[in-house]
Amino acid sequence: MKQTIVEKILGNHANRVLKAGDIAIASVDFCMGQDGTSSLVIESFDKLGREKVFDSSKFFMFIDHSAPSPNVGVSTIHKLMRNFSTKHNVRLFDAGCGICHQIMIERVPITCGDLILGADSHTCTYGALNLFSTGVGSTDLAITLASGRNWFRVPETMKIIVDGKLPTGVYSKDIILHIIKNVTSKGADYKSVEYSGSTIKKLSLQARFTMANMSVEMGAKCGIFEADDKVIKWIKEHSKRKPQTITADKDAIYCDVKEYDVSSLGPQVSLPHEVDNVRPVEEVENTPVSEAFIGTCTNGRLEDLEIAAKILKGNKIHQGVRLVIGPSSRKTFIEAVKKGYVEIFINAGAAVVAPGCGPCVGTHNGVPADGENVISTANRNFKGRMGNPNANIFLASPATVAASALEGKISDPRSFARRLR
């Protein structure tokens, strides 16, 4: 039987041959929870009556969504997590370490072919490393934490092929927004998405993480990339485990195949309040913005900060605009300091916050006021996403956000083309 990547990975972990639609019990390589979900994970785990987690070296906890704590209620959750970590000898990455998804790819020994579950919908980020990772509910994660396994319905697979030379000022964020517009927010519900094509091969791993991260925004269960030299190099630098690369068979069955030529693609912007409400930047230029945010698990990596720094260097943000920068991890923050990016941001008038989710989920830093427009590199722009249902969130690449912060309105980053080459 010819198989897709996800069919092979789930089959390897269930010890039997699987096809789309099959139900299987599969072993899990790693799992994780963050401070927005871990209190429910711990509560559900305790109700199971288990004294120990299935393997303390395979479960990780992160304090990143509200870090440092903004109030007593959150501090209580953080204390609960710290106590659970100590009791079960589980690794906890505390406030300031960074975003769970960035730490998972930087400091956890994941590798190609793995099966990873997280109590966070953007766990799909790690699929850029040729593995199956997906978000699950807190109760499901508690079951995995107790048993080391979980049940799965094998997803159908949609194949997305991206070709063409990417123009200056256009990035993987623009590609994935364009795809989400075409597929729609529900067009890939419970499907695995396989990305391939000449453009994908040219993208850096950091750029691929952006696309894998946003796969869930079209309803996908996961987004998976093929393993190439860039993936193998990343694995060797971050994990001591041997890569078990997985390739789809030539005659694998796909529920849909979509092809895109990005040679003439321009910067894209997602408008409130749905991610698939995407328009070319030219259609929304001059929309005033009060706040700009560069960071999150989507676009807070070093490559993203470098792009922003190129545009911001020697410039000042527009009067009346607040620019918040949130490095995705402590390592990213340190590297950005060494390269001079942080000094550029501060001199431009930005506020650089602790590594973590920052304003994204709206629990502390950067909550907008009523009626304000925010342009952000995040992955979601639903009502209330940044803490105020009466504000408007626009999503774009780091280049578009940086350009908009300087102009005080949504702006085309291609006007800074010389800086971006």
C-alpha positions as CSV (number, residue, x, y, z in Angstrom):
1,M,0.0,0.0,0.0
2,K,1.3,3.4,-1.0
3,Q,1.4,5.8,2.0
4,T,1.7,9.5,2.8
5,I,4.1,10.8,5.5
6,V,1.5,10.9,8.3
7,E,0.3,7.4,7.5
8,K,3.8,6.1,7.8
9,I,4.6,7.9,11.0
10,L,1.4,6.9,12.8
11,G,1.9,3.3,11.5
12,N,5.5,3.2,12.9
13,H,4.2,4.3,16.3
14,A,1.2,1.9,16.2
15,N,3.3,-1.1,14.9
16,R,0.9,-1.7,12.0
17,V,0.2,-0.5,8.5
18,L,-2.3,2.3,8.4
19,K,-4.3,4.3,5.9
20,A,-6.4,7.4,6.1
21,G,-9.5,6.9,8.3
22,D,-8.0,4.0,10.3
23,I,-8.2,4.2,14.2
24,A,-5.0,3.4,16.0
25,I,-3.4,3.4,19.4
26,A,0.1,4.9,19.0
27,S,3.0,5.5,21.3
28,V,4.1,9.1,21.7
29,D,7.7,10.3,21.7
30,F,7.3,13.6,23.6
31,C,4.5,15.7,25.0
32,M,4.2,19.2,26.5
33,G,2.0,21.7,28.2
34,Q,2.1,25.4,28.8
35,D,0.7,27.7,31.5
36,G,-2.5,28.3,29.6
37,T,-3.4,24.6,29.6
38,S,-1.3,22.8,32.2
39,S,-3.5,23.4,35.2
40,L,-6.2,21.3,33.4
41,V,-3.6,18.7,32.4
42,I,-2.5,18.4,36.0
43,E,-6.1,18.2,37.3
44,S,-7.0,15.6,34.8
45,F,-3.8,13.6,35.5
46,D,-4.5,13.6,39.2
47,K,-8.1,12.3,38.6
48,L,-6.6,9.3,36.9
49,G,-5.0,8.3,40.2
50,R,-1.5,7.7,38.7
51,E,1.4,8.3,40.9
52,K,4.0,8.8,38.2
53,V,4.1,10.1,34.6
54,F,4.8,7.5,32.0
55,D,8.4,8.9,31.4
56,S,9.6,12.1,33.1
57,S,12.2,12.6,30.3
58,K,9.5,12.9,27.7
59,F,7.1,15.5,29.2
60,F,8.0,19.2,29.3
61,M,6.2,22.2,30.9
62,F,6.5,25.8,29.8
63,I,5.6,29.1,31.5
64,D,5.4,31.4,28.4
65,H,1.8,32.6,27.8
66,S,1.7,34.9,30.9
67,A,5.4,35.3,31.8
68,P,6.4,36.9,34.0
69,S,3.0,36.5,35.8
70,P,0.7,39.5,35.5
71,N,-1.6,38.7,38.5
72,V,-2.2,36.5,41.5
73,G,-4.4,34.0,39.7
74,V,-1.8,33.3,37.1
75,S,0.9,33.1,39.8
76,T,-1.2,30.3,41.5
77,I,-1.1,28.3,38.2
78,H,2.6,28.8,37.8
79,K,3.1,27.6,41.4
80,L,1.0,24.5,40.6
81,M,3.2,23.8,37.6
82,R,6.4,24.2,39.6
83,N,5.2,21.9,42.3
84,F,4.1,19.2,39.7
85,S,7.5,19.6,38.0
86,T,9.4,19.0,41.3
87,K,7.1,16.1,42.4
88,H,7.4,14.2,39.1
89,N,10.9,15.2,38.1
90,V,9.6,16.8,34.9
91,R,11.6,19.5,33.1
92,L,10.0,23.0,33.5
93,F,11.1,25.9,31.4
94,D,10.2,28.9,33.6
95,A,9.4,32.5,32.7
96,G,12.0,34.1,30.5
97,C,13.1,30.9,28.8
98,G,10.8,31.6,25.8
99,I,7.9,30.2,23.9
100,C,7.2,26.5,24.2
101,H,7.3,25.8,20.5
102,Q,10.7,27.5,20.0
103,I,12.1,25.7,23.0
104,M,10.8,22.4,21.8
105,I,12.8,22.7,18.6
106,E,15.9,24.3,20.2
107,R,16.3,22.3,23.4
108,V,14.3,19.0,23.3
109,P,15.9,16.1,21.4
110,I,13.1,15.7,18.8
111,T,14.0,14.2,15.4
112,C,12.5,13.3,12.1
113,G,9.8,10.6,12.3
114,D,8.7,11.5,15.8
115,L,5.1,11.7,17.1
116,I,4.7,14.7,19.5
117,L,1.6,16.0,21.3
118,G,1.1,19.3,23.0
119,A,-1.7,21.0,24.9
120,D,-1.4,23.9,22.5
121,S,-2.9,24.2,19.0
122,H,0.4,25.4,17.4
123,T,2.3,22.3,18.3
124,C,2.1,21.6,14.6
125,T,5.1,24.0,14.3
126,Y,7.6,21.0,14.6
127,G,6.3,19.4,11.4
128,A,8.9,21.4,9.5
129,L,11.3,18.8,10.9
130,N,9.7,15.9,9.0
131,L,7.7,14.7,12.0
132,F,4.0,14.5,13.1
133,S,3.2,17.0,15.9
134,T,-0.3,18.2,16.8
135,G,-2.2,20.0,19.5
136,V,-4.6,18.1,21.7
137,G,-7.0,19.0,24.6
138,S,-5.7,19.0,28.2
139,T,-7.6,15.7,29.0
140,D,-6.1,14.0,26.0
141,L,-2.6,15.1,27.1
142,A,-3.2,13.8,30.6
143,I,-4.0,10.4,29.1
144,T,-0.8,10.5,27.2
145,L,1.1,11.7,30.3
146,A,-0.3,8.6,32.2
147,S,0.2,6.0,29.5
148,G,2.6,7.2,26.9
149,R,0.1,6.5,24.2
150,N,-3.1,8.0,22.6
151,W,-5.6,7.1,20.0
152,F,-5.7,8.7,16.5
153,R,-7.8,8.7,13.5
154,V,-5.3,8.7,10.6
155,P,-5.9,12.0,8.7
156,E,-6.3,12.3,5.0
157,T,-3.5,14.3,3.4
158,M,-3.6,17.4,1.3
159,K,-0.5,18.1,-0.8
160,I,0.6,21.7,-1.3
161,I,3.3,22.4,-3.9
162,V,4.9,25.8,-4.0
163,D,7.1,26.9,-6.9
164,G,8.6,30.1,-8.2
165,K,11.2,32.6,-7.1
166,L,10.1,34.6,-4.1
167,P,10.2,38.4,-4.8
168,T,12.2,40.8,-2.5
169,G,10.1,41.8,0.5
170,V,7.9,38.7,0.4
171,Y,8.4,35.9,2.9
172,S,7.0,32.6,4.1
173,K,4.4,34.4,6.1
174,D,3.1,35.9,2.9
175,I,3.0,32.4,1.3
176,I,1.1,30.8,4.1
177,L,-1.4,33.7,4.3
178,H,-2.0,33.4,0.6
179,I,-2.5,29.6,0.9
180,I,-4.9,30.0,3.9
181,K,-7.0,32.5,1.9
182,N,-7.3,30.0,-0.9
183,V,-7.9,26.9,1.2
184,T,-10.0,28.8,3.8
185,S,-10.0,28.4,7.6
186,K,-11.9,25.1,7.4
187,G,-10.6,23.8,4.1
188,A,-8.1,21.4,5.6
189,D,-10.1,20.3,8.7
190,Y,-8.5,17.3,10.3
191,K,-6.1,16.8,7.4
192,S,-2.4,16.5,7.2
193,V,-0.8,19.0,4.9
194,E,2.4,18.0,3.1
195,Y,4.4,20.9,1.8
196,S,6.8,20.5,-1.2
197,G,8.1,22.4,-4.3
198,S,11.1,24.3,-5.4
199,T,10.2,27.4,-3.3
200,I,9.9,25.3,-0.1
201,K,13.3,23.8,-0.7
202,K,14.9,27.2,-0.9
203,L,13.3,28.4,2.4
204,S,15.3,28.4,5.6
205,L,14.2,26.1,8.4
206,Q,13.1,29.2,10.4
207,A,10.8,30.2,7.4
208,R,9.4,26.7,7.2
209,F,8.5,26.8,10.9
210,T,6.3,29.8,10.2
211,M,4.4,27.8,7.6
212,A,4.1,24.7,9.7
213,N,2.9,26.8,12.6
214,M,0.0,28.3,10.7
215,S,-1.2,25.1,9.1
216,V,-3.8,24.8,11.9
217,E,-5.3,28.1,10.8
218,M,-6.8,26.3,7.8
219,G,-8.0,23.5,10.1
220,A,-5.1,21.1,9.5
221,K,-4.2,18.5,12.1
222,C,-0.6,19.0,11.1
223,G,1.7,20.4,8.5
224,I,4.7,18.2,7.5
225,F,7.7,19.0,5.4
226,E,10.1,16.6,3.7
227,A,13.5,16.0,5.1
228,D,16.4,17.6,3.2
229,D,20.0,18.7,4.1
230,K,18.7,21.7,6.0
231,V,16.5,19.5,8.2
232,I,19.2,17.0,8.8
233,K,21.7,19.8,9.7
234,W,19.2,21.3,12.2
235,I,18.6,17.9,13.8
236,K,22.3,17.2,14.2
237,E,22.8,20.6,15.8
238,H,19.9,20.2,18.2
239,S,19.4,16.5,18.9
240,K,21.6,13.5,19.6
241,R,18.9,11.1,18.3
242,K,19.3,9.7,14.8
243,P,16.9,11.2,12.2
244,Q,14.3,8.6,11.0
245,T,13.4,10.5,7.8
246,I,10.0,9.8,6.3
247,T,9.1,10.2,2.6
248,A,5.7,9.8,1.0
249,D,5.5,7.1,-1.6
250,K,5.3,8.3,-5.2
251,D,1.8,6.9,-5.7
252,A,0.5,7.9,-2.2
253,I,-3.2,8.9,-2.2
254,Y,-4.0,12.5,-1.5
255,C,-7.4,14.0,-0.9
256,D,-6.4,17.1,-2.7
257,V,-3.3,18.6,-4.5
258,K,-2.9,22.3,-4.7
259,E,-0.2,24.1,-6.6
260,Y,1.0,27.7,-6.2
261,D,3.4,29.9,-8.2
262,V,4.7,32.7,-5.9
263,S,6.8,34.4,-8.5
264,S,4.5,37.4,-8.6
265,L,3.2,37.2,-5.0
266,G,3.3,40.4,-3.0
267,P,3.1,41.0,0.7
268,Q,-0.2,39.8,2.2
269,V,-2.2,41.1,5.2
270,S,-4.9,39.2,7.1
271,L,-7.8,41.5,8.1
272,P,-10.0,41.3,11.2
273,H,-11.4,39.0,12.4
274,E,-10.6,35.9,10.5
275,V,-7.2,34.6,9.5
276,D,-8.4,33.7,6.0
277,N,-9.6,37.2,5.4
278,V,-6.5,38.0,3.4
279,R,-5.8,40.8,1.0
280,P,-2.7,42.1,-0.9
281,V,-1.0,44.9,1.1
282,E,-1.9,47.4,-1.7
283,E,-5.6,47.0,-0.8
284,V,-5.2,47.9,2.8
285,E,-2.3,50.4,2.7
286,N,-2.8,53.6,4.7
287,T,-5.0,51.9,7.3
288,P,-3.8,53.6,10.5
289,V,-2.2,51.5,13.2
290,S,-1.7,52.3,16.9
291,E,0.3,49.2,17.8
292,A,2.7,46.9,16.1
293,F,4.0,43.6,17.4
294,I,6.9,41.5,16.1
295,G,7.3,38.1,17.8
296,T,5.3,35.0,18.7
297,C,5.8,31.3,17.9
298,T,5.1,32.3,14.3
299,N,7.6,35.0,13.7
300,G,9.8,35.7,16.7
301,R,12.9,33.9,15.6
302,L,16.3,35.4,14.8
303,E,15.6,35.6,11.1
304,D,12.4,37.5,11.7
305,L,14.2,40.0,14.0
306,E,16.9,40.4,11.4
307,I,14.4,41.4,8.8
308,A,12.8,43.9,11.1
309,A,16.1,45.3,12.2
310,K,17.1,46.0,8.5
311,I,14.0,48.2,8.1
312,L,14.1,49.9,11.5
313,K,17.9,50.7,11.5
314,G,18.5,54.4,11.8
315,N,14.7,55.2,11.8
316,K,12.2,56.1,14.5
317,I,8.7,54.6,14.8
318,H,5.8,56.9,14.0
319,Q,4.6,59.1,16.8
320,G,1.5,57.5,18.3
321,V,2.6,54.0,17.4
322,R,3.7,51.5,20.0
323,L,6.1,48.8,18.7
324,V,6.6,45.7,20.9
325,I,9.3,43.2,20.1
326,G,9.1,39.7,21.7
327,P,12.0,37.3,21.0
328,S,10.9,33.7,20.8
329,S,13.5,32.4,23.2
330,R,16.4,33.4,25.5
331,K,18.8,32.0,22.9
332,T,17.2,34.2,20.2
333,F,17.3,37.2,22.6
334,I,21.0,36.7,23.3
335,E,21.9,36.3,19.6
336,A,19.8,39.4,18.7
337,V,21.7,41.4,21.3
338,K,25.1,40.2,20.0
339,K,24.1,41.1,16.4
340,G,23.0,44.6,17.5
341,Y,19.3,44.1,16.6
342,V,18.1,44.9,20.1
343,E,19.9,48.2,20.2
344,I,18.4,49.0,16.8
345,F,14.9,48.2,18.2
346,I,15.4,50.4,21.3
347,N,16.9,53.3,19.4
348,A,13.9,53.1,17.0
349,G,11.5,53.5,20.0
350,A,10.4,49.9,20.5
351,A,9.7,48.1,23.8
352,V,11.6,44.8,23.9
353,V,9.8,42.3,26.3
354,A,10.9,39.1,27.9
355,P,11.1,36.0,25.7
356,G,7.7,34.5,25.6
357,C,4.3,34.9,24.0
358,G,4.1,38.6,24.9
359,P,0.9,40.4,23.7
360,C,-0.3,37.5,21.5
361,V,-2.9,36.0,23.8
362,G,-3.8,39.3,25.5
363,T,-3.1,38.3,29.2
364,H,-0.6,41.1,29.8
365,N,1.9,43.1,27.6
366,G,0.4,45.3,24.9
367,V,-3.3,45.0,25.3
368,P,-4.9,47.5,22.9
369,A,-7.6,50.0,23.6
370,D,-11.1,50.1,22.1
371,G,-11.1,50.9,18.4
372,E,-7.3,50.6,18.0
373,N,-5.7,48.8,15.0
374,V,-2.8,46.4,15.7
375,I,-0.6,44.9,13.0
376,S,1.1,41.8,14.3
377,T,3.3,38.9,13.1
378,A,1.1,36.5,15.2
379,N,-1.0,33.7,13.8
380,R,-4.5,34.7,14.9
381,N,-6.6,37.8,14.7
382,F,-9.9,36.7,16.3
383,K,-12.0,39.1,18.3
384,G,-10.4,39.5,21.7
385,R,-7.2,37.7,20.7
386,M,-4.9,40.3,22.2
387,G,-7.1,41.0,25.2
388,N,-9.7,43.4,23.8
389,P,-12.7,42.3,21.6
390,N,-13.1,46.0,20.6
391,A,-9.7,46.2,18.9
392,N,-8.8,45.1,15.4
393,I,-5.8,42.8,14.6
394,F,-4.1,42.6,11.2
395,L,-1.6,39.9,10.5
396,A,1.5,40.3,8.3
397,S,5.2,39.5,7.9
398,P,7.9,41.1,10.1
399,A,8.8,43.3,7.2
400,T,5.3,44.6,6.7
401,V,4.9,45.1,10.5
402,A,8.2,47.0,10.8
403,A,7.4,49.2,7.8
404,S,3.9,50.0,9.2
405,A,5.4,50.9,12.6
406,L,7.6,53.5,10.9
407,E,4.8,54.9,8.8
408,G,2.0,54.8,11.3
409,K,-0.2,53.0,8.8
410,I,-0.2,49.6,7.0
411,S,2.6,50.0,4.5
412,D,4.3,48.0,1.8
413,P,7.7,46.7,2.9
414,R,8.9,46.7,-0.7
415,S,9.5,50.5,-0.3
416,F,12.5,49.3,1.8
417,A,13.7,46.9,-0.9
418,R,17.3,48.1,-0.8
419,R,17.5,47.3,2.9
420,L,16.0,43.8,2.4
421,R,18.3,42.5,-0.2
